[in-house]
């Protein structure tokens, strides 16, 4: 009935349409009486839908029940390899059991038949399962999909369990790489947040808690406007690359578009020079700030950014304005609630601490540049892998 566009070598047979109930049991769950203490705090894992998020495998639930609780409820023991599938309160969240467990009534879990369905193969089809569940589910209070409805779902499948396993292994490896890079990215972000707190003075201190060796002088308090020229005025070129508020995420420019001076948005006014820092003045808590290090006079930023031309190390200044203490001071000087914003004059008046020694500026800047480069590296790899996964999901399964 169909073949995928991309498949592993050695597999040539057409796929066939099968009901999910032909290759797996669909098993619901239940909840022991919460008024019976003897039913709870045992050693049997018992999952609720709220516990299923972005994880792929699960092996320990938040709450556990006893054998007596299991025997006196509709909960059923599920074997290793079961694919948990939430059937209400957000249909379609999935995870694979690494340890025997049971669930509450918010699941219709998929227990694959041996040699008929591979766990990771069906887990990889999460989008199809979720879309089906949301389409056929019905309920007066909230949408819910039944076990019978899940059993009746039709899917295109290989005739060979070996092809299923090969596909499952491929997506498992891909998901593992995505998880690995995302974890590394999150770890570096956590380290950066910690070091921003420790490498800049806090709570009335005039020295940071962590410093590079060789620096002992107290930092001096300066207004931000003493560390950079704000919003220098220059004539715009006839054609340029325009950077708006959606173009910068974190400390990275993700997009820009070509504009003509005569037809460009009125907010296109900040002509960038190499070394300029662009500070997002609208919703500054987002921390989307960019140090421009490309060639001069070809990029123009929105007036939604304050343009700072630093007298000190640019990356030190970028790191300073990413600091939580600085952001709090900015928010305290903002106007508006839904879209808090600060004007450039008020931003320039904010008092900050800065080292007297330019070499300390440079070392701090270089350290945070290294962290930002690592964050960007892992985030780009994640994005590339997710794009690859999306493409392969579209091409390794035939259309119905």
C-alpha positions in Angstrom: 0.0 0.0 0.0 3.0 2.3 0.1 6.7 2.7 0.7 8.6 5.5 2.5 10.8 7.8 0.4 13.8 7.0 2.6 14.5 3.5 4.0 17.3 1.4 5.2 19.2 -0.9 2.8 17.7 -4.4 2.4 14.1 -3.5 2.9 12.0 -3.3 -0.2 8.5 -4.6 0.7 5.4 -2.3 0.6 4.2 -1.2 4.0 0.7 -2.3 5.1 -2.0 -0.5 7.0 -2.6 -2.0 10.5 -4.8 -1.2 13.4 -2.9 -0.3 16.5 -4.9 -2.9 18.4 -3.6 -5.6 16.1 0.0 -5.1 17.2 -0.4 -3.9 20.8 -2.7 -3.9 23.9 -4.1 -0.5 24.9 -4.2 -0.4 28.7 -5.9 2.2 30.9 -5.2 3.0 34.5 -6.8 3.9 37.8 -6.3 5.5 41.2 -6.5 3.8 44.5 -8.6 5.5 47.2 -6.7 8.5 48.5 -8.4 8.0 51.9 -6.7 4.6 52.4 -3.1 5.2 53.7 -2.3 1.5 53.2 -2.7 1.9 49.4 0.1 4.6 49.2 3.8 5.0 49.6 4.7 1.5 48.5 7.3 0.5 45.9 5.1 0.4 42.7 5.6 3.3 40.4 2.3 5.1 39.6 2.3 7.8 36.9 0.1 10.8 36.4 0.0 12.8 33.1 1.6 15.9 34.7 4.8 13.9 35.1 5.2 13.2 31.4 7.0 16.1 29.7 10.0 16.1 27.4 11.7 13.0 28.8 11.9 9.9 26.6 12.3 7.2 29.1 10.9 7.1 32.7 11.9 4.8 35.6 10.6 6.5 38.7 7.3 8.2 39.4 6.6 11.0 41.9 4.0 8.9 43.8 4.0 5.2 44.4 1.4 2.7 45.5 1.4 -0.6 47.4 0.4 -4.1 46.1 -2.9 -3.6 48.1 -3.5 -0.3 46.3 -2.9 -1.9 42.9 -5.3 -4.8 43.8 -8.0 -2.4 44.9 -8.0 -0.1 41.9 -8.2 -0.1 38.1 -4.5 0.4 37.8 -2.7 -2.4 35.9 1.0 -3.3 35.9 2.7 -2.4 32.6 5.8 -4.1 31.4 9.2 -2.6 30.4 8.9 -1.1 26.9 5.3 0.1 27.4 4.7 3.5 25.7 2.7 5.7 28.0 0.2 7.8 26.2 -1.8 10.5 28.0 -5.4 10.4 27.0 -6.7 13.5 28.7 -5.6 16.8 30.2 -3.3 17.3 27.2 -3.6 14.3 24.9 -0.5 12.8 23.4 2.3 13.2 25.8 4.5 10.0 25.6 7.3 8.2 27.4 8.7 4.7 27.4 8.9 2.6 30.6 12.3 1.4 31.7 10.8 -0.3 34.7 7.5 -2.0 35.4 4.8 0.5 36.5 1.2 1.5 36.4 -0.7 4.7 35.7 -3.8 6.6 36.8 -6.8 6.9 34.5 -5.3 9.7 32.4 -3.5 7.2 30.1 -4.3 4.8 27.3 -0.8 3.1 27.2 0.5 1.1 24.3 1.9 -2.4 25.3 3.6 -3.7 22.1 3.1 -7.4 21.1 6.4 -9.2 20.9 7.8 -9.3 17.4 4.9 -7.2 16.1 5.6 -3.6 17.3 8.8 -1.9 18.4 8.5 0.5 21.2 10.7 3.3 19.8 9.2 2.9 16.3 5.7 3.7 17.7 7.1 6.4 20.1 8.7 8.1 17.0 5.2 8.5 15.6 4.1 10.7 18.5 2.8 13.5 16.2 0.4 11.1 14.3 -0.8 9.6 17.6 -1.4 13.0 19.2 -3.2 14.3 16.1 -5.4 11.2 16.0 -6.2 11.3 19.7 -7.2 15.0 19.6 -9.3 14.4 16.5 -11.4 11.5 17.7 -11.4 12.3 21.4 -14.7 13.6 22.8 -16.0 14.5 26.3 -18.4 17.0 27.8 -15.9 18.4 30.3 -12.6 17.9 28.4 -11.4 16.1 25.3 -10.5 12.4 26.1 -9.6 9.5 23.8 -10.7 6.0 24.8 -8.8 2.7 24.6 -11.2 1.5 21.9 -10.6 4.5 19.8 -6.8 4.1 20.2 -7.1 0.4 19.3 -8.9 1.4 16.1 -6.2 3.8 14.9 -4.8 2.8 11.5 -1.1 3.2 10.8 1.1 2.3 7.9 3.7 -0.2 9.1 6.5 -2.3 7.7 5.7 -6.0 7.4 9.1 -6.8 9.0 9.7 -6.2 12.7 13.4 -5.8 11.8 12.6 -2.7 9.7 10.6 -1.3 12.6 13.6 -1.9 14.9 16.0 -0.3 12.5 13.8 2.8 12.3 13.4 2.9 16.0 17.1 2.6 16.7 17.8 5.5 14.2 15.4 7.9 15.9 16.6 6.8 19.4 20.1 7.8 18.4 18.9 11.1 16.9 16.9 11.9 20.1 19.9 10.9 22.2 22.1 13.4 20.4 19.5 16.2 20.6 19.1 15.5 24.4 22.9 15.5 24.8 23.4 18.9 23.1 20.4 20.4 24.8 21.7 19.3 28.2 25.1 20.7 27.5 23.6 24.0 26.4 21.5 24.2 29.5 24.5 23.4 31.7 26.5 26.2 30.1 23.5 28.6 30.5 23.3 27.7 34.2 27.1 28.3 34.6 26.8 31.6 32.8 23.9 32.7 35.1 26.0 31.7 38.2 29.1 33.5 37.0 27.2 36.7 36.1 26.2 36.8 39.7 29.7 36.0 41.1 31.9 38.0 38.7 30.1 41.3 39.2 29.7 43.0 42.5 26.4 42.3 44.4 24.5 43.7 47.4 26.4 46.9 47.9 29.9 45.4 47.5 32.5 47.1 45.4 34.4 43.9 44.4 33.1 40.7 42.8 33.1 37.4 44.7 35.1 35.6 42.0 38.0 37.3 40.1 40.9 36.4 37.9 44.2 36.2 39.8 46.3 39.4 39.9 43.4 41.8 40.2 42.7 43.3 43.7 41.6 46.9 43.2 38.1 47.8 44.2 35.7 48.5 41.3 34.4 52.0 40.8 30.9 53.1 40.4 30.1 54.8 37.1 27.0 55.7 35.2 26.4 53.6 32.1 26.6 56.7 30.0 30.2 57.2 31.1 31.1 53.8 29.7 29.7 54.3 26.2 28.3 56.9 23.7 24.6 56.5 23.4 22.7 56.5 20.1 25.3 58.3 17.9 23.6 60.0 14.9 24.7 59.1 11.4 23.3 59.3 7.8 21.9 55.9 6.7 23.1 54.3 3.4 20.6 54.0 0.6 20.3 50.2 1.1 21.1 48.2 4.3 20.3 45.1 6.3 17.6 45.9 8.9 17.6 44.3 12.3 14.3 44.5 14.3 13.4 43.4 17.8 12.6 39.8 16.7 16.0 39.4 15.0 18.1 38.9 18.1 17.6 36.1 20.5 19.9 35.8 23.5 23.2 37.3 22.3 22.9 36.0 18.7 21.5 37.6 15.6 19.2 35.1 13.9 17.8 37.1 11.0 17.8 40.4 9.2 16.3 41.7 5.9 17.3 44.0 3.1 15.6 47.4 3.2 15.8 50.6 1.1 16.2 53.9 2.9 13.2 55.4 1.2 10.8 52.6 2.2 12.3 51.2 5.4 10.3 51.3 8.6 10.6 54.5 10.5 12.2 52.7 13.4 15.2 51.8 11.2 17.7 54.5 12.5 20.6 52.9 14.4 23.5 52.5 11.9 25.9 49.9 13.3 29.7 50.2 13.6 32.0 47.3 14.5 32.0 47.1 18.3 28.6 48.7 19.0 26.4 47.1 21.6 22.7 47.0 21.0 20.5 46.9 24.1 16.9 45.8 23.9 15.0 48.6 25.6 11.5 47.0 25.2 10.9 44.0 27.6 14.6 44.1 28.7 14.0 41.0 30.9 14.3 38.9 27.7 18.0 39.8 27.6 18.2 39.9 23.8 21.3 42.1 23.4 23.8 42.0 20.6 27.5 43.0 20.3 27.9 44.0 16.6 31.3 42.7 15.3 30.7 42.7 11.6 31.9 45.3 9.0 30.7 48.9 9.5 27.8 50.8 7.9 25.8 48.0 6.3 23.4 47.1 9.2 20.8 49.3 10.7 19.0 48.4 14.0 15.5 49.3 15.2 15.0 52.2 17.7 13.8 49.4 20.0 17.5 49.0 20.8 19.7 51.5 22.5 23.0 51.8 20.6 26.0 51.9 22.9 29.5 52.7 21.4 31.7 51.4 24.3 34.8 53.1 25.7 35.7 49.8 27.4 35.8 46.1 26.3 32.6 45.4 24.4 32.1 41.9 25.6 32.6 43.0 29.2 29.8 45.6 28.7 27.6 43.0 27.1 28.1 40.7 30.1 27.4 43.5 32.5 24.0 44.3 31.0 23.1 40.6 31.0 23.6 40.6 34.8 20.4 40.0 36.8 21.2 42.9 39.2 21.5 45.3 36.2 18.3 44.0 34.6 16.4 44.6 37.9 17.6 48.2 38.0 16.5 48.6 34.4 13.0 47.2 35.1 12.7 49.5 38.1 13.2 52.4 35.7 10.9 51.1 33.0 7.4 52.5 32.1 4.5 50.2 31.1 3.5 46.8 32.4 2.6 44.6 29.4 5.6 45.9 27.4 7.9 47.5 30.0 10.4 49.9 28.2 13.2 52.2 29.2 14.4 55.3 27.2 18.1 55.8 26.4 18.5 58.8 28.7 17.2 56.8 31.8 19.3 53.8 30.8 22.5 56.0 30.6 21.9 57.2 34.2 21.9 53.7 35.7 24.9 53.3 38.1 27.1 50.3 37.6 30.4 49.0 39.0 33.3 48.6 36.6 37.0 47.6 37.1 39.6 50.4 37.0 42.0 48.0 35.1 41.2 47.6 31.4 42.9 44.1 31.4 40.3 42.9 33.9 37.6 44.2 31.6 39.1 42.2 28.8 39.6 38.9 30.8 36.0 39.0 32.0 34.7 39.8 28.5 36.8 36.9 27.0 35.5 34.5 29.6 31.8 35.3 28.9 32.5 35.3 25.1 33.7 31.7 25.5 30.6 30.7 27.4 28.3 32.4 24.8 30.2 30.6 22.0 29.6 27.2 23.7 25.9 28.0 24.2 25.6 29.0 20.5 27.5 25.9 19.4 25.2 23.5 21.3 22.0 25.4 20.4 22.9 25.4 16.7 23.6 21.6 16.8 20.3 21.0 18.5 18.5 23.0 15.9 20.3 21.2 13.1 19.4 17.8 14.6 15.8 18.8 15.1 15.5 19.9 11.5 17.0 16.6 10.4 14.6 14.7 12.6 11.6 16.6 11.2 12.8 15.8 7.6 13.4 12.1 8.4 10.0 11.8 10.1 8.4 13.2 6.9 10.3 10.8 4.7 10.8 7.5 6.6 7.0 6.9 7.0 4.8 6.6 3.9 1.7 8.8 3.7 -1.6 7.0 4.3 
